Amino acid sequence: MARTSDLKQTVTSCSVSESVMEQDIYSDGSDRVERMLLFAFLDVKSSGCEFREQLPLLQKQSILRSAKEVQCYDSDGELQTDGNRSGHLQNGELVLDPEVNEEVVRTIAAQLAEIGDQLDKQIRAKVVNDLVQHFRNENLPREEITRYLSQAVEGLARAIPSDLEQEKAMLVLAMLLTKKVANQVPSLLQRVFSTTVNYINQHLHNYVVRMLQE
């Protein structure tokens, strides 16, 4: 895993605290909006859930980066800290991500949770149980477990009423499945969280960014 000393400079000279590099093994830091949105969704939907007590631990274990993890110096050598900025590695360089309004994220997460209440009945127990078995198999590589999640989401999305935007339906279904798997087996929370973030980042990243900018 890259350390601070290995990072190249971009337009500005940046230093990254080691906590940025101590992310879970599935992240290169380019998925912050997905992590924030999924965490907020789970937080909204966690009332009465078995995994609720694990949410603070999920946050503590660098699943979400803190506001001051990326520190940059301008051309005059002055330290610039932006509480809503994060960074990720791209072609060996540290790239600052766009600002993220955490209040907007929470508001959108609450709206998606309401849609989730309507779609909840569409998710059959067998779909959840099958995913639980896949997530319990520690030998499954990242790509394969993400593919299983993708197949589950796509299968459920085909049964969703056409008046709901397809991308929004897939996003909500992915997050609902995360909740259901983690609620059934709380010890899987971190793995299913990381897998869902990976899925959203691969398939719905542009849609999520557009939502946050509207």
Secondary structure as UniProt FT lines:
FT   HELIX           4..6
FT   STRAND          13..16
FT   HELIX           18..21
FT   TURN            25..26
FT   TURN            30..31
FT   HELIX           32..45
FT   TURN            47..48
FT   TURN            50..51
FT   HELIX           52..54
FT   HELIX           55..58
FT   HELIX           59..63
FT   TURN            67..68
FT   STRAND          70..73
FT   TURN            75..76
FT   STRAND          79..81
FT   TURN            83..84
FT   STRAND          87..90
FT   TURN            91..92
FT   STRAND          93..96
FT   HELIX           102..119
FT   HELIX           120..122
FT   HELIX           125..136
FT   TURN            138..139
FT   HELIX           142..157
FT   TURN            158..159
FT   TURN            162..163
FT   HELIX           166..184
FT   HELIX           186..188
FT   HELIX           189..203
FT   HELIX           205..213
//
